[in-house]
């Protein structure tokens, strides 16, 4: 299975590795989250050390996705949470929420 790559556009990129590389073109991809949220995005593609495309986080804001790094998860619309792979939570099951009715200084 392949996809159409618009080779009329290319872009020089820096920041990955030590050399500048050029993309081969652009293509449209479909991302499906949680089995029912579908998004279409245009991405740059090229031959980059075995990677054919790099998907940045640009799609997350328009898709309404929030990262919760303390919990090690991402939250998609409708408050569905997806646990991030290979990530430990910053707290454990012994942590508890403490709510204060007024400001308090801790020494």
Biopython code that builds the backbone (N, CA, C, O; Angstrom):
import numpy as np
from Bio.PDB.StructureBuilder import StructureBuilder

atoms = [
    (1, "UNK", "N", (0.844, -1.163, 0.000)),
    (1, "UNK", "CA", (0.000, 0.000, 0.000)),
    (1, "UNK", "C", (0.892, 1.230, 0.000)),
    (1, "UNK", "O", (1.896, 1.276, 0.711)),
    (2, "UNK", "N", (0.537, 2.196, -0.774)),
    (2, "UNK", "CA", (1.313, 3.421, -0.843)),
    (2, "UNK", "C", (0.415, 4.624, -0.721)),
    (2, "UNK", "O", (-0.791, 4.503, -0.504)),
    (3, "UNK", "N", (1.013, 5.778, -0.863)),
    (3, "UNK", "CA", (0.237, 7.006, -0.832)),
    (3, "UNK", "C", (0.821, 7.963, -1.854)),
    (3, "UNK", "O", (1.982, 7.834, -2.242)),
    (4, "UNK", "N", (0.024, 8.912, -2.286)),
    (4, "UNK", "CA", (0.468, 9.904, -3.250)),
    (4, "UNK", "C", (1.332, 10.941, -2.544)),
    (4, "UNK", "O", (0.929, 11.506, -1.528)),
    (5, "UNK", "N", (2.515, 11.186, -3.084)),
    (5, "UNK", "CA", (3.410, 12.211, -2.545)),
    (5, "UNK", "C", (3.515, 13.326, -3.574)),
    (5, "UNK", "O", (3.961, 13.104, -4.699)),
    (6, "UNK", "N", (3.104, 14.520, -3.185)),
    (6, "UNK", "CA", (3.202, 15.694, -4.051)),
    (6, "UNK", "C", (4.654, 16.154, -4.052)),
    (6, "UNK", "O", (5.106, 16.795, -3.104)),
    (7, "UNK", "N", (5.381, 15.827, -5.112)),
    (7, "UNK", "CA", (6.806, 16.134, -5.188)),
    (7, "UNK", "C", (7.080, 17.535, -5.740)),
    (7, "UNK", "O", (8.237, 17.905, -5.935)),
    (8, "UNK", "N", (6.033, 18.310, -5.992)),
    (8, "UNK", "CA", (6.235, 19.673, -6.494)),
    (8, "UNK", "C", (6.711, 20.610, -5.383)),
    (8, "UNK", "O", (7.172, 21.717, -5.662)),
    (9, "UNK", "N", (6.602, 20.177, -4.137)),
    (9, "UNK", "CA", (7.046, 20.980, -2.999)),
    (9, "UNK", "C", (8.141, 20.232, -2.254)),
    (9, "UNK", "O", (8.052, 19.018, -2.071)),
    (10, "UNK", "N", (9.156, 20.939, -1.830)),
    (10, "UNK", "CA", (10.179, 20.338, -0.971)),
    (10, "UNK", "C", (10.625, 21.395, 0.028)),
    (10, "UNK", "O", (10.340, 22.583, -0.126)),
    (11, "UNK", "N", (11.323, 20.940, 1.042)),
    (11, "UNK", "CA", (11.733, 21.857, 2.107)),
    (11, "UNK", "C", (13.042, 21.366, 2.688)),
    (11, "UNK", "O", (13.215, 20.168, 2.911)),
    (12, "UNK", "N", (13.977, 22.292, 2.940)),
    (12, "UNK", "CA", (15.220, 21.949, 3.623)),
    (12, "UNK", "C", (14.976, 21.996, 5.120)),
    (12, "UNK", "O", (14.353, 22.929, 5.625)),
    (13, "UNK", "N", (15.470, 20.987, 5.830)),
    (13, "UNK", "CA", (15.230, 20.866, 7.266)),
    (13, "UNK", "C", (16.549, 20.764, 8.011)),
    (13, "UNK", "O", (17.514, 20.185, 7.512)),
    (14, "UNK", "N", (16.583, 21.329, 9.202)),
    (14, "UNK", "CA", (17.738, 21.213, 10.088)),
    (14, "UNK", "C", (17.234, 20.826, 11.466)),
    (14, "UNK", "O", (16.051, 20.975, 11.774)),
    (15, "UNK", "N", (18.144, 20.329, 12.290)),
    (15, "UNK", "CA", (17.773, 20.028, 13.663)),
    (15, "UNK", "C", (17.696, 18.552, 13.965)),
    (15, "UNK", "O", (17.627, 18.177, 15.135)),
    (16, "UNK", "N", (17.706, 17.702, 12.961)),
    (16, "UNK", "CA", (17.715, 16.258, 13.189)),
    (16, "UNK", "C", (19.037, 15.754, 12.641)),
    (16, "UNK", "O", (19.243, 15.736, 11.427)),
    (17, "UNK", "N", (19.913, 15.355, 13.508)),
    (17, "UNK", "CA", (21.246, 14.979, 13.075)),
    (17, "UNK", "C", (22.100, 16.225, 12.883)),
    (17, "UNK", "O", (21.734, 17.314, 13.326)),
    (18, "UNK", "N", (23.228, 16.057, 12.228)),
    (18, "UNK", "CA", (24.152, 17.181, 12.061)),
    (18, "UNK", "C", (24.056, 17.827, 10.691)),
    (18, "UNK", "O", (24.619, 18.901, 10.484)),
    (19, "UNK", "N", (23.363, 17.208, 9.755)),
    (19, "UNK", "CA", (23.331, 17.728, 8.400)),
    (19, "UNK", "C", (21.939, 18.215, 8.026)),
    (19, "UNK", "O", (20.938, 17.851, 8.642)),
    (20, "UNK", "N", (21.915, 19.048, 7.000)),
    (20, "UNK", "CA", (20.651, 19.528, 6.450)),
    (20, "UNK", "C", (20.145, 18.475, 5.472)),
    (20, "UNK", "O", (20.925, 17.935, 4.688)),
    (21, "UNK", "N", (18.875, 18.185, 5.508)),
    (21, "UNK", "CA", (18.297, 17.249, 4.551)),
    (21, "UNK", "C", (17.087, 17.898, 3.895)),
    (21, "UNK", "O", (16.500, 18.831, 4.443)),
    (22, "UNK", "N", (16.721, 17.407, 2.732)),
    (22, "UNK", "CA", (15.569, 17.934, 1.999)),
    (22, "UNK", "C", (14.455, 16.912, 2.005)),
    (22, "UNK", "O", (14.695, 15.713, 1.867)),
    (23, "UNK", "N", (13.243, 17.391, 2.163)),
    (23, "UNK", "CA", (12.091, 16.492, 2.088)),
    (23, "UNK", "C", (11.822, 16.154, 0.632)),
    (23, "UNK", "O", (12.203, 16.899, -0.272)),
    (24, "UNK", "N", (11.160, 15.023, 0.412)),
    (24, "UNK", "CA", (10.827, 14.591, -0.947)),
    (24, "UNK", "C", (9.509, 15.183, -1.415)),
    (24, "UNK", "O", (9.251, 15.245, -2.617)),
    (25, "UNK", "N", (8.680, 15.615, -0.494)),
    (25, "UNK", "CA", (7.387, 16.181, -0.857)),
    (25, "UNK", "C", (6.430, 16.140, 0.316)),
    (25, "UNK", "O", (6.831, 15.964, 1.467)),
    (26, "UNK", "N", (5.141, 16.308, -0.004)),
    (26, "UNK", "CA", (4.092, 16.309, 1.020)),
    (26, "UNK", "C", (3.057, 15.254, 0.676)),
    (26, "UNK", "O", (2.840, 14.924, -0.489)),
    (27, "UNK", "N", (2.427, 14.736, 1.716)),
    (27, "UNK", "CA", (1.325, 13.801, 1.516)),
    (27, "UNK", "C", (0.298, 14.018, 2.614)),
    (27, "UNK", "O", (0.584, 14.650, 3.631)),
    (28, "UNK", "N", (-0.876, 13.502, 2.405)),
    (28, "UNK", "CA", (-1.947, 13.615, 3.402)),
    (28, "UNK", "C", (-2.064, 12.277, 4.120)),
    (28, "UNK", "O", (-2.083, 11.220, 3.490)),
    (29, "UNK", "N", (-2.144, 12.337, 5.449)),
    (29, "UNK", "CA", (-2.314, 11.120, 6.241)),
    (29, "UNK", "C", (-3.591, 11.218, 7.063)),
    (29, "UNK", "O", (-4.129, 12.300, 7.299)),
    (30, "UNK", "N", (-4.050, 10.063, 7.483)),
    (30, "UNK", "CA", (-5.226, 9.988, 8.348)),
    (30, "UNK", "C", (-4.788, 9.419, 9.683)),
    (30, "UNK", "O", (-4.129, 8.381, 9.738)),
    (31, "UNK", "N", (-5.154, 10.102, 10.761)),
    (31, "UNK", "CA", (-4.858, 9.631, 12.113)),
    (31, "UNK", "C", (-6.181, 9.318, 12.785)),
    (31, "UNK", "O", (-7.078, 10.159, 12.835)),
    (32, "UNK", "N", (-6.300, 8.097, 13.304)),
    (32, "UNK", "CA", (-7.502, 7.699, 14.028)),
    (32, "UNK", "C", (-7.138, 7.505, 15.491)),
    (32, "UNK", "O", (-6.258, 6.708, 15.817)),
    (33, "UNK", "N", (-7.812, 8.233, 16.369)),
    (33, "UNK", "CA", (-7.553, 8.153, 17.803)),
    (33, "UNK", "C", (-8.739, 7.523, 18.502)),
    (33, "UNK", "O", (-9.890, 7.853, 18.216)),
    (34, "UNK", "N", (-8.453, 6.618, 19.418)),
    (34, "UNK", "CA", (-9.473, 5.949, 20.233)),
    (34, "UNK", "C", (-10.516, 5.243, 19.383)),
    (34, "UNK", "O", (-11.628, 4.991, 19.846)),
    (35, "UNK", "N", (-10.170, 4.927, 18.154)),
    (35, "UNK", "CA", (-11.059, 4.144, 17.305)),
    (35, "UNK", "C", (-12.192, 4.903, 16.648)),
    (35, "UNK", "O", (-12.922, 4.325, 15.843)),
    (36, "UNK", "N", (-12.368, 6.198, 16.968)),
    (36, "UNK", "CA", (-13.498, 6.899, 16.365)),
    (36, "UNK", "C", (-13.214, 8.354, 15.989)),
    (36, "UNK", "O", (-14.009, 8.945, 15.258)),
    (37, "UNK", "N", (-12.139, 8.944, 16.445)),
    (37, "UNK", "CA", (-11.804, 10.314, 16.070)),
    (37, "UNK", "C", (-10.820, 10.278, 14.911)),
    (37, "UNK", "O", (-9.708, 9.769, 15.054)),
    (38, "UNK", "N", (-11.221, 10.811, 13.769)),
    (38, "UNK", "CA", (-10.407, 10.739, 12.558)),
    (38, "UNK", "C", (-9.987, 12.150, 12.158)),
    (38, "UNK", "O", (-10.817, 13.056, 12.078)),
    (39, "UNK", "N", (-8.687, 12.327, 11.905)),
    (39, "UNK", "CA", (-8.140, 13.614, 11.495)),
    (39, "UNK", "C", (-7.284, 13.414, 10.258)),
    (39, "UNK", "O", (-6.581, 12.410, 10.139)),
    (40, "UNK", "N", (-7.343, 14.377, 9.330)),
    (40, "UNK", "CA", (-6.503, 14.373, 8.135)),
    (40, "UNK", "C", (-5.484, 15.499, 8.263)),
    (40, "UNK", "O", (-5.835, 16.627, 8.609)),
    (41, "UNK", "N", (-4.212, 15.185, 7.980)),
    (41, "UNK", "CA", (-3.146, 16.169, 8.085)),
    (41, "UNK", "C", (-2.199, 16.032, 6.911)),
    (41, "UNK", "O", (-1.973, 14.930, 6.410)),
    (42, "UNK", "N", (-1.642, 17.162, 6.469)),
    (42, "UNK", "CA", (-0.595, 17.156, 5.451)),
    (42, "UNK", "C", (0.745, 17.142, 6.167)),
    (42, "UNK", "O", (0.981, 17.948, 7.067)),
    (43, "UNK", "N", (1.628, 16.223, 5.769)),
    (43, "UNK", "CA", (2.945, 16.127, 6.400)),
    (43, "UNK", "C", (4.025, 16.122, 5.333)),
    (43, "UNK", "O", (3.771, 15.789, 4.175)),
    (44, "UNK", "N", (5.231, 16.494, 5.735)),
    (44, "UNK", "CA", (6.398, 16.409, 4.865)),
    (44, "UNK", "C", (6.962, 14.993, 4.959)),
    (44, "UNK", "O", (7.005, 14.411, 6.043)),
    (45, "UNK", "N", (7.391, 14.441, 3.834)),
    (45, "UNK", "CA", (7.988, 13.104, 3.825)),
    (45, "UNK", "C", (9.349, 13.164, 3.140)),
    (45, "UNK", "O", (9.620, 14.061, 2.342)),
    (46, "UNK", "N", (10.194, 12.198, 3.467)),
    (46, "UNK", "CA", (11.515, 12.113, 2.865)),
    (46, "UNK", "C", (12.259, 10.929, 3.440)),
    (46, "UNK", "O", (11.766, 10.260, 4.348)),
    (47, "UNK", "N", (13.438, 10.668, 2.918)),
    (47, "UNK", "CA", (14.251, 9.558, 3.412)),
    (47, "UNK", "C", (15.154, 10.088, 4.515)),
    (47, "UNK", "O", (16.104, 10.823, 4.244)),
    (48, "UNK", "N", (14.869, 9.729, 5.723)),
    (48, "UNK", "CA", (15.592, 10.251, 6.879)),
    (48, "UNK", "C", (16.051, 9.094, 7.757)),
    (48, "UNK", "O", (15.369, 8.736, 8.717)),
    (49, "UNK", "N", (17.170, 8.522, 7.445)),
    (49, "UNK", "CA", (17.756, 7.451, 8.260)),
    (49, "UNK", "C", (16.764, 6.348, 8.577)),
    (49, "UNK", "O", (16.636, 5.943, 9.732)),
    (50, "UNK", "N", (16.070, 5.866, 7.580)),
    (50, "UNK", "CA", (15.120, 4.783, 7.788)),
    (50, "UNK", "C", (13.725, 5.243, 8.150)),
    (50, "UNK", "O", (12.789, 4.444, 8.124)),
    (51, "UNK", "N", (13.564, 6.500, 8.484)),
    (51, "UNK", "CA", (12.234, 7.049, 8.766)),
    (51, "UNK", "C", (11.720, 7.693, 7.490)),
    (51, "UNK", "O", (12.448, 8.437, 6.833)),
    (52, "UNK", "N", (10.492, 7.418, 7.140)),
    (52, "UNK", "CA", (9.937, 8.009, 5.925)),
    (52, "UNK", "C", (9.138, 9.266, 6.207)),
    (52, "UNK", "O", (8.918, 10.075, 5.306)),
    (53, "UNK", "N", (8.704, 9.440, 7.438)),
    (53, "UNK", "CA", (7.953, 10.648, 7.793)),
    (53, "UNK", "C", (8.146, 10.924, 9.274)),
    (53, "UNK", "O", (8.322, 10.007, 10.077)),
    (54, "UNK", "N", (8.110, 12.170, 9.610)),
    (54, "UNK", "CA", (8.170, 12.565, 11.013)),
    (54, "UNK", "C", (6.886, 13.306, 11.316)),
    (54, "UNK", "O", (6.600, 14.346, 10.722)),
    (55, "UNK", "N", (6.124, 12.771, 12.234)),
    (55, "UNK", "CA", (4.883, 13.411, 12.637)),
    (55, "UNK", "C", (5.157, 14.182, 13.911)),
    (55, "UNK", "O", (5.392, 13.593, 14.966)),
    (56, "UNK", "N", (5.127, 15.481, 13.813)),
    (56, "UNK", "CA", (5.350, 16.315, 14.982)),
    (56, "UNK", "C", (4.097, 16.387, 15.825)),
    (56, "UNK", "O", (3.180, 15.579, 15.672)),
    (57, "UNK", "N", (4.068, 17.340, 16.697)),
    (57, "UNK", "CA", (2.904, 17.495, 17.562)),
    (57, "UNK", "C", (1.950, 18.553, 17.022)),
    (57, "UNK", "O", (1.016, 18.960, 17.713)),
    (58, "UNK", "N", (2.183, 19.002, 15.785)),
    (58, "UNK", "CA", (1.340, 20.037, 15.195)),
    (58, "UNK", "C", (-0.121, 19.625, 15.105)),
    (58, "UNK", "O", (-1.007, 20.478, 15.160)),
    (59, "UNK", "N", (-0.383, 18.339, 14.970)),
    (59, "UNK", "CA", (-1.760, 17.881, 14.817)),
    (59, "UNK", "C", (-2.529, 17.908, 16.135)),
    (59, "UNK", "O", (-3.758, 17.851, 16.124)),
    (60, "UNK", "N", (-1.838, 17.994, 17.259)),
    (60, "UNK", "CA", (-2.501, 17.819, 18.547)),
    (60, "UNK", "C", (-3.413, 18.982, 18.925)),
    (60, "UNK", "O", (-4.509, 18.759, 19.439)),
    (61, "UNK", "N", (-2.984, 20.209, 18.681)),
    (61, "UNK", "CA", (-3.808, 21.361, 19.068)),
    (61, "UNK", "C", (-5.100, 21.424, 18.259)),
    (61, "UNK", "O", (-6.171, 21.546, 18.854)),
    (62, "UNK", "N", (-5.046, 21.346, 16.906)),
    (62, "UNK", "CA", (-6.316, 21.377, 16.172)),
    (62, "UNK", "C", (-7.221, 20.192, 16.497)),
    (62, "UNK", "O", (-8.442, 20.290, 16.378)),
    (63, "UNK", "N", (-6.625, 19.077, 16.905)),
    (63, "UNK", "CA", (-7.422, 17.895, 17.232)),
    (63, "UNK", "C", (-7.987, 17.962, 18.647)),
    (63, "UNK", "O", (-8.801, 17.119, 19.023)),
    (64, "UNK", "N", (-7.572, 18.945, 19.433)),
    (64, "UNK", "CA", (-8.086, 19.082, 20.796)),
    (64, "UNK", "C", (-7.461, 18.112, 21.775)),
    (64, "UNK", "O", (-8.112, 17.694, 22.732)),
    (65, "UNK", "N", (-6.200, 17.742, 21.552)),
    (65, "UNK", "CA", (-5.515, 16.768, 22.401)),
    (65, "UNK", "C", (-4.664, 17.510, 23.428)),
    (65, "UNK", "O", (-3.960, 18.463, 23.092)),
    (66, "UNK", "N", (-4.734, 17.065, 24.685)),
    (66, "UNK", "CA", (-3.935, 17.649, 25.761)),
    (66, "UNK", "C", (-3.015, 16.577, 26.341)),
    (66, "UNK", "O", (-3.424, 15.432, 26.536)),
    (67, "UNK", "N", (-1.779, 16.961, 26.613)),
    (67, "UNK", "CA", (-0.838, 16.059, 27.280)),
    (67, "UNK", "C", (-0.917, 16.275, 28.779)),
    (67, "UNK", "O", (-0.909, 17.413, 29.249)),
    (68, "UNK", "N", (-0.994, 15.193, 29.528)),
    (68, "UNK", "CA", (-0.938, 15.248, 30.989)),
    (68, "UNK", "C", (0.323, 14.497, 31.393)),
    (68, "UNK", "O", (0.293, 13.285, 31.605)),
    (69, "UNK", "N", (1.429, 15.223, 31.498)),
    (69, "UNK", "CA", (2.709, 14.572, 31.760)),
    (69, "UNK", "C", (2.824, 14.054, 33.181)),
    (69, "UNK", "O", (3.569, 13.105, 33.424)),
    (70, "UNK", "N", (2.114, 14.644, 34.120)),
    (70, "UNK", "CA", (2.136, 14.134, 35.489)),
    (70, "UNK", "C", (1.484, 12.763, 35.561)),
    (70, "UNK", "O", (1.915, 11.903, 36.328)),
    (71, "UNK", "N", (0.452, 12.564, 34.767)),
    (71, "UNK", "CA", (-0.267, 11.292, 34.744)),
    (71, "UNK", "C", (0.312, 10.333, 33.709)),
    (71, "UNK", "O", (0.009, 9.140, 33.735)),
    (72, "UNK", "N", (1.147, 10.844, 32.792)),
    (72, "UNK", "CA", (1.704, 10.003, 31.740)),
    (72, "UNK", "C", (0.657, 9.589, 30.729)),
    (72, "UNK", "O", (0.667, 8.457, 30.246)),
    (73, "UNK", "N", (-0.250, 10.505, 30.404)),
    (73, "UNK", "CA", (-1.324, 10.170, 29.465)),
    (73, "UNK", "C", (-1.626, 11.365, 28.578)),
    (73, "UNK", "O", (-1.169, 12.479, 28.835)),
    (74, "UNK", "N", (-2.399, 11.119, 27.536)),
    (74, "UNK", "CA", (-2.935, 12.215, 26.750)),
    (74, "UNK", "C", (-4.443, 12.124, 26.787)),
    (74, "UNK", "O", (-5.013, 11.040, 26.912)),
    (75, "UNK", "N", (-5.074, 13.255, 26.677)),
    (75, "UNK", "CA", (-6.523, 13.336, 26.790)),
    (75, "UNK", "C", (-7.075, 13.857, 25.473)),
    (75, "UNK", "O", (-6.733, 14.959, 25.044)),
    (76, "UNK", "N", (-7.925, 13.072, 24.834)),
    (76, "UNK", "CA", (-8.541, 13.481, 23.582)),
    (76, "UNK", "C", (-9.923, 14.047, 23.881)),
    (76, "UNK", "O", (-10.408, 13.911, 25.004)),
    (77, "UNK", "N", (-10.570, 14.682, 22.899)),
    (77, "UNK", "CA", (-11.905, 15.228, 23.161)),
    (77, "UNK", "C", (-12.823, 14.174, 23.774)),
    (77, "UNK", "O", (-12.601, 12.976, 23.595)),
    (78, "UNK", "N", (-13.822, 14.601, 24.475)),
    (78, "UNK", "CA", (-14.735, 13.753, 25.250)),
    (78, "UNK", "C", (-14.051, 13.184, 26.484)),
    (78, "UNK", "O", (-14.555, 12.240, 27.094)),
    (79, "UNK", "N", (-12.889, 13.759, 26.862)),
    (79, "UNK", "CA", (-12.149, 13.374, 28.068)),
    (79, "UNK", "C", (-11.754, 11.897, 28.093)),
    (79, "UNK", "O", (-11.693, 11.295, 29.165)),
    (80, "UNK", "N", (-11.489, 11.320, 26.948)),
    (80, "UNK", "CA", (-10.976, 9.952, 26.868)),
    (80, "UNK", "C", (-9.475, 10.027, 27.088)),
    (80, "UNK", "O", (-8.789, 10.790, 26.408)),
    (81, "UNK", "N", (-8.947, 9.237, 28.039)),
    (81, "UNK", "CA", (-7.520, 9.241, 28.357)),
    (81, "UNK", "C", (-6.837, 8.022, 27.748)),
    (81, "UNK", "O", (-7.367, 6.911, 27.778)),
    (82, "UNK", "N", (-5.649, 8.256, 27.196)),
    (82, "UNK", "CA", (-4.832, 7.186, 26.622)),
    (82, "UNK", "C", (-3.493, 7.218, 27.334)),
    (82, "UNK", "O", (-2.818, 8.248, 27.340)),
    (83, "UNK", "N", (-3.099, 6.096, 27.938)),
    (83, "UNK", "CA", (-1.830, 6.015, 28.662)),
    (83, "UNK", "C", (-0.676, 6.004, 27.669)),
    (83, "UNK", "O", (-0.714, 5.265, 26.686)),
    (84, "UNK", "N", (0.347, 6.815, 27.914)),
    (84, "UNK", "CA", (1.511, 6.861, 27.047)),
    (84, "UNK", "C", (2.372, 5.627, 27.277)),
    (84, "UNK", "O", (2.514, 5.166, 28.409)),
    (85, "UNK", "N", (2.934, 5.101, 26.223)),
    (85, "UNK", "CA", (3.738, 3.888, 26.291)),
    (85, "UNK", "C", (5.133, 4.187, 26.836)),
    (85, "UNK", "O", (5.722, 5.218, 26.512)),
    (86, "UNK", "N", (5.652, 3.293, 27.655)),
    (86, "UNK", "CA", (7.009, 3.424, 28.158)),
    (86, "UNK", "C", (7.213, 4.607, 29.088)),
    (86, "UNK", "O", (8.321, 5.134, 29.190)),
    (87, "UNK", "N", (6.191, 5.014, 29.744)),
    (87, "UNK", "CA", (6.255, 6.200, 30.599)),
    (87, "UNK", "C", (5.755, 5.858, 31.983)),
    (87, "UNK", "O", (4.642, 5.351, 32.128)),
    (88, "UNK", "N", (6.556, 6.124, 33.010)),
    (88, "UNK", "CA", (6.114, 5.914, 34.384)),
    (88, "UNK", "C", (5.398, 7.150, 34.880)),
    (88, "UNK", "O", (5.730, 8.269, 34.488)),
    (89, "UNK", "N", (4.436, 6.954, 35.726)),
    (89, "UNK", "CA", (3.748, 8.083, 36.327)),
    (89, "UNK", "C", (4.672, 8.788, 37.317)),
    (89, "UNK", "O", (5.534, 8.155, 37.926)),
    (90, "UNK", "N", (4.492, 10.093, 37.475)),
    (90, "UNK", "CA", (5.321, 10.866, 38.394)),
    (90, "UNK", "C", (4.929, 10.646, 39.846)),
    (90, "UNK", "O", (5.683, 11.005, 40.751)),
    (91, "UNK", "N", (3.782, 10.071, 40.076)),
    (91, "UNK", "CA", (3.339, 9.780, 41.433)),
    (91, "UNK", "C", (2.779, 8.364, 41.453)),
    (91, "UNK", "O", (2.532, 7.783, 40.397)),
    (92, "UNK", "N", (2.577, 7.800, 42.646)),
    (92, "UNK", "CA", (2.073, 6.433, 42.726)),
    (92, "UNK", "C", (0.690, 6.407, 43.359)),
    (92, "UNK", "O", (0.084, 7.454, 43.587)),
    (93, "UNK", "N", (0.195, 5.212, 43.641)),
    (93, "UNK", "CA", (-1.162, 5.072, 44.179)),
    (93, "UNK", "C", (-1.265, 5.534, 45.641)),
    (93, "UNK", "O", (-2.367, 5.622, 46.181)),
    (94, "UNK", "N", (-0.123, 5.831, 46.285)),
    (94, "UNK", "CA", (-0.159, 6.310, 47.667)),
    (94, "UNK", "C", (-0.287, 7.828, 47.738)),
    (94, "UNK", "O", (-0.452, 8.381, 48.825)),
    (95, "UNK", "N", (-0.214, 8.503, 46.605)),
    (95, "UNK", "CA", (-0.372, 9.962, 46.594)),
    (95, "UNK", "C", (-1.826, 10.309, 46.869)),
    (95, "UNK", "O", (-2.739, 9.569, 46.500)),
    (96, "UNK", "N", (-2.023, 11.438, 47.518)),
    (96, "UNK", "CA", (-3.393, 11.864, 47.784)),
    (96, "UNK", "C", (-3.515, 13.355, 47.531)),
    (96, "UNK", "O", (-2.541, 14.100, 47.642)),
    (97, "UNK", "N", (-4.696, 13.770, 47.199)),
    (97, "UNK", "CA", (-4.973, 15.170, 46.917)),
    (97, "UNK", "C", (-5.175, 15.904, 48.231)),
    (97, "UNK", "O", (-5.894, 15.429, 49.111)),
    (98, "UNK", "N", (-4.546, 17.054, 48.363)),
    (98, "UNK", "CA", (-4.712, 17.894, 49.544)),
    (98, "UNK", "C", (-5.279, 19.224, 49.071)),
    (98, "UNK", "O", (-4.681, 19.894, 48.229)),
    (99, "UNK", "N", (-6.427, 19.605, 49.608)),
    (99, "UNK", "CA", (-7.061, 20.876, 49.251)),
    (99, "UNK", "C", (-7.078, 21.781, 50.481)),
    (99, "UNK", "O", (-7.471, 21.368, 51.571)),
    (100, "UNK", "N", (-6.650, 23.003, 50.283)),
    (100, "UNK", "CA", (-6.619, 23.982, 51.363)),
    (100, "UNK", "C", (-7.649, 25.065, 51.087)),
    (100, "UNK", "O", (-7.813, 25.502, 49.947)),
    (101, "UNK", "N", (-8.341, 25.496, 52.136)),
    (101, "UNK", "CA", (-9.330, 26.557, 51.986)),
    (101, "UNK", "C", (-8.687, 27.941, 51.982)),
    (101, "UNK", "O", (-9.312, 28.915, 51.562)),
    (102, "UNK", "N", (-7.454, 28.033, 52.441)),
    (102, "UNK", "CA", (-6.770, 29.321, 52.478)),
    (102, "UNK", "C", (-5.308, 29.100, 52.122)),
    (102, "UNK", "O", (-4.826, 27.967, 52.095)),
    (103, "UNK", "N", (-4.612, 30.193, 51.850)),
    (103, "UNK", "CA", (-3.193, 30.091, 51.515)),
    (103, "UNK", "C", (-2.406, 29.696, 52.756)),
    (103, "UNK", "O", (-2.710, 30.142, 53.862)),
    (104, "UNK", "N", (-1.409, 28.869, 52.568)),
    (104, "UNK", "CA", (-0.610, 28.378, 53.676)),
    (104, "UNK", "C", (0.839, 28.332, 53.230)),
    (104, "UNK", "O", (1.132, 27.875, 52.125)),
    (105, "UNK", "N", (1.750, 28.798, 54.073)),
    (105, "UNK", "CA", (3.166, 28.753, 53.755)),
    (105, "UNK", "C", (3.773, 27.523, 54.404)),
    (105, "UNK", "O", (3.589, 27.286, 55.598)),
    (106, "UNK", "N", (4.488, 26.752, 53.625)),
    (106, "UNK", "CA", (5.135, 25.540, 54.135)),
    (106, "UNK", "C", (6.619, 25.822, 54.261)),
    (106, "UNK", "O", (7.263, 26.217, 53.290)),
    (107, "UNK", "N", (7.173, 25.618, 55.468)),
    (107, "UNK", "CA", (8.596, 25.874, 55.713)),
    (107, "UNK", "C", (9.395, 24.620, 55.516)),
    (107, "UNK", "O", (10.615, 24.633, 55.676)),
]
sb = StructureBuilder()
sb.init_structure("model")
sb.init_model(0)
sb.init_chain("A")
sb.init_seg("    ")
for serial, (resi, resn, name, xyz) in enumerate(atoms, 1):
    if name == "N":
        sb.init_residue(resn, " ", resi, " ")
    sb.init_atom(name, np.array(xyz, "f"), 0.0, 1.0, " ", f" {name:<3s}", serial, name[0])
structure = sb.get_structure()
